[in-house]
Amino acid sequence: MDKETLLTFLLNTNLVSLSSAQGIAQQFSHKAIPKNQFHLAAGKISDQYLFLEKGYMRTFAHDTEGNEVTTGFCSPGQIILEISSFFSRTRSKENIQALTDCEGWYITYEQLNQLFHALPEFREFGRWVLVKGFSELKNRMLFMITETAEERYVHLLKNNPEIFQQAPLKSIASYLGITDTSLSRIRKEFSKK
């Protein structure tokens, strides 16, 4: 596999020059994650800053009763890490699991810090990734508070339609904060429109 997709991702931010992007990409190593395998298991420290090139993943945690609650879906072209664990070097409360066979490119926490110190352009790129991630997290929190279940469903369907082909409906329902039965009802009503 070549790193063309990773290189394009770095360049499309308009924060990194071609020569810097090529140098950064050289630091990344290939990783394959078979379907259902964990990229990160709860209780471990997130140590890989992964650019997902192919496949789909989900992030989830267990509630106080032991039920899985999906906290996010990851699509190709995204940076995947459990940010709190990665940067604070603490054990993760979240799992990251492959929904399909996945492939990507990663660097370790140590490598990331070396790049941050060596390349100001990479620091700007890193800041962009963090701000984008924080914004998405804030929007998701607000959606859960201010939108109805139907509106959350429509939003997910409009912005990430591929998730409905890649993820089990139970995971989608928990991500939307509803029961499987409610999701089935919403899907049925929506298909009539």
ABEGO torsion letter per residue (X at the ends): XBAAAAAAAAAAAGABBAAAAAAAAAABBBBBBBBGBBABBBGBBBABBBBBABEBBBBBBBBAAGBBBBABBBBBGBBBBBAAAAAAGBBBABBBBBABBBBBBBBBAAAAAAAAAABAAAAAAAAAAAAAAAAAAAAAAAAAAABBAAAAAAAAAAABAAAAAABBAAAAAAAAGBBAAAAAAAAAAAAAX
